[in-house]
Amino acid sequence: MSPRTARLISRLAAATAAMVLGGGLLASASPASAATRNGVCETGEFCYYFNSDNQGSLSDFSGSVGDYGTEQPSCFDFKGPGTGKGKCVKNAAASVWNRSSQTVRVYYNSNYGGSTFQDFKPGAKGNLNAGLKNQNASHQFLSSAPPTGCKTDGTHSKLPTTILVYRESLNRVDRVEFKTYIKNVLPNEWPSYWPSESLRAGAIAVKHFGWYWALRSASKTPSGQCYDVSDHTTSQVYKPGSATAATDAAVDATWGTRMTRDGKIFKAQYCSTTTACRHWVTGDWMSQTGSRDKAKAGWSHSRILQYYYTGIVLNP
């Protein structure tokens, strides 16, 4: 997809440190604070602890993460009470508790790489070994291991489990769990304080834009690596650890919705306004600010989507 020249959040944020929009301050999203990452190690989650023997602050995860980030406010951090709270998880964990039903593998390198790793079976508690203590860079739920190479396991009727994201500033490609990707895009495209129906419309658009490109893997980095989307405005702005409670709720509420045109996944494009992007085609694009204004007027997310995207079908 060609660059979108006037994206609401990323372009304006790059031009100004902050601006007033709709009565609120437009600013960077806060670190992940979703209900699914609440600093409590709950059933179905994999948890890191800052100290050995499951002591100190913890960080809880419900899926695989290939890159935790290294700086606040965008990194995955320790969220529970105790020593280490607020510190970034990468290279800072000493022990784990696997409360999921799957074996989880902790890796020395990001993106599930390196020859040093340690597996934790369902229910296992324990310390990271000497090669991984304070050297943890990624973890993977093995029973849902992602496909390899340029392939996806998604179809027009089945969500992909992962998506290949080109991290432009880092000059590398990360394979990211698909729902984690969506949750760390939405707050960078739709401000979390906007009405919930606008956020839900945005969640569906963000998901389907990613889904569409995950079925293709049509792009190549300068070094020849294939990828589905970039982390920049040429695709959608992805920042690990940027998820918020409000935007996560929108993603969760609409996760089962599939948007198609002629039976195929619809490439849901969007822009700040109907006139801001030079590639705008009426019926194929949604206005981000327009979705906000229509939600304020009482429109549902499905009505908003059907207004902007002609010929679509929304399922379940």
Secondary structure as a PSIPRED ss2 file (coil, helix, strand):
# PSIPRED VFORMAT (PSIPRED V4.0)

   1 M C   1.000  0.000  0.000
   2 S C   1.000  0.000  0.000
   3 P C   1.000  0.000  0.000
   4 R C   1.000  0.000  0.000
   5 T C   1.000  0.000  0.000
   6 A C   1.000  0.000  0.000
   7 R C   1.000  0.000  0.000
   8 L H   0.000  1.000  0.000
   9 I H   0.000  1.000  0.000
  10 S H   0.000  1.000  0.000
  11 R H   0.000  1.000  0.000
  12 L H   0.000  1.000  0.000
  13 A H   0.000  1.000  0.000
  14 A H   0.000  1.000  0.000
  15 A H   0.000  1.000  0.000
  16 T C   1.000  0.000  0.000
  17 A C   1.000  0.000  0.000
  18 A C   1.000  0.000  0.000
  19 M E   0.000  0.000  1.000
  20 V E   0.000  0.000  1.000
  21 L E   0.000  0.000  1.000
  22 G C   1.000  0.000  0.000
  23 G C   1.000  0.000  0.000
  24 G E   0.000  0.000  1.000
  25 L E   0.000  0.000  1.000
  26 L E   0.000  0.000  1.000
  27 A C   1.000  0.000  0.000
  28 S C   1.000  0.000  0.000
  29 A C   1.000  0.000  0.000
  30 S C   1.000  0.000  0.000
  31 P C   1.000  0.000  0.000
  32 A C   1.000  0.000  0.000
  33 S C   1.000  0.000  0.000
  34 A C   1.000  0.000  0.000
  35 A C   1.000  0.000  0.000
  36 T C   1.000  0.000  0.000
  37 R C   1.000  0.000  0.000
  38 N C   1.000  0.000  0.000
  39 G C   1.000  0.000  0.000
  40 V C   1.000  0.000  0.000
  41 C C   1.000  0.000  0.000
  42 E C   1.000  0.000  0.000
  43 T C   1.000  0.000  0.000
  44 G C   1.000  0.000  0.000
  45 E C   1.000  0.000  0.000
  46 F E   0.000  0.000  1.000
  47 C E   0.000  0.000  1.000
  48 Y E   0.000  0.000  1.000
  49 Y E   0.000  0.000  1.000
  50 F E   0.000  0.000  1.000
  51 N E   0.000  0.000  1.000
  52 S C   1.000  0.000  0.000
  53 D C   1.000  0.000  0.000
  54 N C   1.000  0.000  0.000
  55 Q E   0.000  0.000  1.000
  56 G E   0.000  0.000  1.000
  57 S E   0.000  0.000  1.000
  58 L E   0.000  0.000  1.000
  59 S E   0.000  0.000  1.000
  60 D E   0.000  0.000  1.000
  61 F E   0.000  0.000  1.000
  62 S C   1.000  0.000  0.000
  63 G C   1.000  0.000  0.000
  64 S C   1.000  0.000  0.000
  65 V E   0.000  0.000  1.000
  66 G C   1.000  0.000  0.000
  67 D C   1.000  0.000  0.000
  68 Y C   1.000  0.000  0.000
  69 G C   1.000  0.000  0.000
  70 T C   1.000  0.000  0.000
  71 E C   1.000  0.000  0.000
  72 Q C   1.000  0.000  0.000
  73 P C   1.000  0.000  0.000
  74 S C   1.000  0.000  0.000
  75 C C   1.000  0.000  0.000
  76 F C   1.000  0.000  0.000
  77 D E   0.000  0.000  1.000
  78 F C   1.000  0.000  0.000
  79 K C   1.000  0.000  0.000
  80 G C   1.000  0.000  0.000
  81 P C   1.000  0.000  0.000
  82 G C   1.000  0.000  0.000
  83 T C   1.000  0.000  0.000
  84 G C   1.000  0.000  0.000
  85 K C   1.000  0.000  0.000
  86 G C   1.000  0.000  0.000
  87 K C   1.000  0.000  0.000
  88 C E   0.000  0.000  1.000
  89 V C   1.000  0.000  0.000
  90 K C   1.000  0.000  0.000
  91 N C   1.000  0.000  0.000
  92 A C   1.000  0.000  0.000
  93 A C   1.000  0.000  0.000
  94 A C   1.000  0.000  0.000
  95 S E   0.000  0.000  1.000
  96 V E   0.000  0.000  1.000
  97 W E   0.000  0.000  1.000
  98 N E   0.000  0.000  1.000
  99 R C   1.000  0.000  0.000
 100 S C   1.000  0.000  0.000
 101 S C   1.000  0.000  0.000
 102 Q C   1.000  0.000  0.000
 103 T C   1.000  0.000  0.000
 104 V E   0.000  0.000  1.000
 105 R E   0.000  0.000  1.000
 106 V E   0.000  0.000  1.000
 107 Y E   0.000  0.000  1.000
 108 Y E   0.000  0.000  1.000
 109 N E   0.000  0.000  1.000
 110 S C   1.000  0.000  0.000
 111 N C   1.000  0.000  0.000
 112 Y C   1.000  0.000  0.000
 113 G E   0.000  0.000  1.000
 114 G E   0.000  0.000  1.000
 115 S E   0.000  0.000  1.000
 116 T E   0.000  0.000  1.000
 117 F E   0.000  0.000  1.000
 118 Q E   0.000  0.000  1.000
 119 D E   0.000  0.000  1.000
 120 F E   0.000  0.000  1.000
 121 K C   1.000  0.000  0.000
 122 P C   1.000  0.000  0.000
 123 G C   1.000  0.000  0.000
 124 A C   1.000  0.000  0.000
 125 K E   0.000  0.000  1.000
 126 G E   0.000  0.000  1.000
 127 N E   0.000  0.000  1.000
 128 L C   1.000  0.000  0.000
 129 N C   1.000  0.000  0.000
 130 A C   1.000  0.000  0.000
 131 G C   1.000  0.000  0.000
 132 L C   1.000  0.000  0.000
 133 K C   1.000  0.000  0.000
 134 N C   1.000  0.000  0.000
 135 Q C   1.000  0.000  0.000
 136 N C   1.000  0.000  0.000
 137 A C   1.000  0.000  0.000
 138 S E   0.000  0.000  1.000
 139 H E   0.000  0.000  1.000
 140 Q E   0.000  0.000  1.000
 141 F E   0.000  0.000  1.000
 142 L H   0.000  1.000  0.000
 143 S H   0.000  1.000  0.000
 144 S H   0.000  1.000  0.000
 145 A C   1.000  0.000  0.000
 146 P C   1.000  0.000  0.000
 147 P C   1.000  0.000  0.000
 148 T C   1.000  0.000  0.000
 149 G C   1.000  0.000  0.000
 150 C C   1.000  0.000  0.000
 151 K C   1.000  0.000  0.000
 152 T C   1.000  0.000  0.000
 153 D C   1.000  0.000  0.000
 154 G C   1.000  0.000  0.000
 155 T C   1.000  0.000  0.000
 156 H C   1.000  0.000  0.000
 157 S C   1.000  0.000  0.000
 158 K C   1.000  0.000  0.000
 159 L C   1.000  0.000  0.000
 160 P C   1.000  0.000  0.000
 161 T C   1.000  0.000  0.000
 162 T E   0.000  0.000  1.000
 163 I E   0.000  0.000  1.000
 164 L E   0.000  0.000  1.000
 165 V E   0.000  0.000  1.000
 166 Y E   0.000  0.000  1.000
 167 R E   0.000  0.000  1.000
 168 E H   0.000  1.000  0.000
 169 S H   0.000  1.000  0.000
 170 L H   0.000  1.000  0.000
 171 N C   1.000  0.000  0.000
 172 R E   0.000  0.000  1.000
 173 V E   0.000  0.000  1.000
 174 D E   0.000  0.000  1.000
 175 R E   0.000  0.000  1.000
 176 V E   0.000  0.000  1.000
 177 E E   0.000  0.000  1.000
 178 F H   0.000  1.000  0.000
 179 K H   0.000  1.000  0.000
 180 T H   0.000  1.000  0.000
 181 Y H   0.000  1.000  0.000
 182 I H   0.000  1.000  0.000
 183 K H   0.000  1.000  0.000
 184 N C   1.000  0.000  0.000
 185 V C   1.000  0.000  0.000
 186 L H   0.000  1.000  0.000
 187 P H   0.000  1.000  0.000
 188 N H   0.000  1.000  0.000
 189 E H   0.000  1.000  0.000
 190 W C   1.000  0.000  0.000
 191 P C   1.000  0.000  0.000
 192 S C   1.000  0.000  0.000
 193 Y C   1.000  0.000  0.000
 194 W C   1.000  0.000  0.000
 195 P C   1.000  0.000  0.000
 196 S H   0.000  1.000  0.000
 197 E H   0.000  1.000  0.000
 198 S H   0.000  1.000  0.000
 199 L H   0.000  1.000  0.000
 200 R H   0.000  1.000  0.000
 201 A H   0.000  1.000  0.000
 202 G H   0.000  1.000  0.000
 203 A H   0.000  1.000  0.000
 204 I H   0.000  1.000  0.000
 205 A H   0.000  1.000  0.000
 206 V H   0.000  1.000  0.000
 207 K H   0.000  1.000  0.000
 208 H H   0.000  1.000  0.000
 209 F H   0.000  1.000  0.000
 210 G H   0.000  1.000  0.000
 211 W H   0.000  1.000  0.000
 212 Y H   0.000  1.000  0.000
 213 W H   0.000  1.000  0.000
 214 A H   0.000  1.000  0.000
 215 L C   1.000  0.000  0.000
 216 R C   1.000  0.000  0.000
 217 S C   1.000  0.000  0.000
 218 A C   1.000  0.000  0.000
 219 S E   0.000  0.000  1.000
 220 K E   0.000  0.000  1.000
 221 T C   1.000  0.000  0.000
 222 P C   1.000  0.000  0.000
 223 S C   1.000  0.000  0.000
 224 G C   1.000  0.000  0.000
 225 Q C   1.000  0.000  0.000
 226 C E   0.000  0.000  1.000
 227 Y E   0.000  0.000  1.000
 228 D C   1.000  0.000  0.000
 229 V E   0.000  0.000  1.000
 230 S E   0.000  0.000  1.000
 231 D C   1.000  0.000  0.000
 232 H C   1.000  0.000  0.000
 233 T C   1.000  0.000  0.000
 234 T C   1.000  0.000  0.000
 235 S C   1.000  0.000  0.000
 236 Q C   1.000  0.000  0.000
 237 V C   1.000  0.000  0.000
 238 Y C   1.000  0.000  0.000
 239 K C   1.000  0.000  0.000
 240 P C   1.000  0.000  0.000
 241 G C   1.000  0.000  0.000
 242 S C   1.000  0.000  0.000
 243 A C   1.000  0.000  0.000
 244 T C   1.000  0.000  0.000
 245 A H   0.000  1.000  0.000
 246 A H   0.000  1.000  0.000
 247 T H   0.000  1.000  0.000
 248 D H   0.000  1.000  0.000
 249 A H   0.000  1.000  0.000
 250 A H   0.000  1.000  0.000
 251 V H   0.000  1.000  0.000
 252 D H   0.000  1.000  0.000
 253 A H   0.000  1.000  0.000
 254 T H   0.000  1.000  0.000
 255 W C   1.000  0.000  0.000
 256 G C   1.000  0.000  0.000
 257 T C   1.000  0.000  0.000
 258 R E   0.000  0.000  1.000
 259 M E   0.000  0.000  1.000
 260 T E   0.000  0.000  1.000
 261 R E   0.000  0.000  1.000
 262 D C   1.000  0.000  0.000
 263 G C   1.000  0.000  0.000
 264 K E   0.000  0.000  1.000
 265 I E   0.000  0.000  1.000
 266 F C   1.000  0.000  0.000
 267 K C   1.000  0.000  0.000
 268 A C   1.000  0.000  0.000
 269 Q E   0.000  0.000  1.000
 270 Y E   0.000  0.000  1.000
 271 C E   0.000  0.000  1.000
 272 S C   1.000  0.000  0.000
 273 T C   1.000  0.000  0.000
 274 T C   1.000  0.000  0.000
 275 T C   1.000  0.000  0.000
 276 A C   1.000  0.000  0.000
 277 C C   1.000  0.000  0.000
 278 R C   1.000  0.000  0.000
 279 H C   1.000  0.000  0.000
 280 W C   1.000  0.000  0.000
 281 V C   1.000  0.000  0.000
 282 T C   1.000  0.000  0.000
 283 G E   0.000  0.000  1.000
 284 D C   1.000  0.000  0.000
 285 W E   0.000  0.000  1.000
 286 M E   0.000  0.000  1.000
 287 S E   0.000  0.000  1.000
 288 Q H   0.000  1.000  0.000
 289 T H   0.000  1.000  0.000
 290 G H   0.000  1.000  0.000
 291 S H   0.000  1.000  0.000
 292 R H   0.000  1.000  0.000
 293 D H   0.000  1.000  0.000
 294 K H   0.000  1.000  0.000
 295 A H   0.000  1.000  0.000
 296 K H   0.000  1.000  0.000
 297 A C   1.000  0.000  0.000
 298 G C   1.000  0.000  0.000
 299 W C   1.000  0.000  0.000
 300 S C   1.000  0.000  0.000
 301 H H   0.000  1.000  0.000
 302 S H   0.000  1.000  0.000
 303 R H   0.000  1.000  0.000
 304 I H   0.000  1.000  0.000
 305 L H   0.000  1.000  0.000
 306 Q H   0.000  1.000  0.000
 307 Y H   0.000  1.000  0.000
 308 Y H   0.000  1.000  0.000
 309 Y E   0.000  0.000  1.000
 310 T C   1.000  0.000  0.000
 311 G C   1.000  0.000  0.000
 312 I C   1.000  0.000  0.000
 313 V E   0.000  0.000  1.000
 314 L E   0.000  0.000  1.000
 315 N E   0.000  0.000  1.000
 316 P C   1.000  0.000  0.000
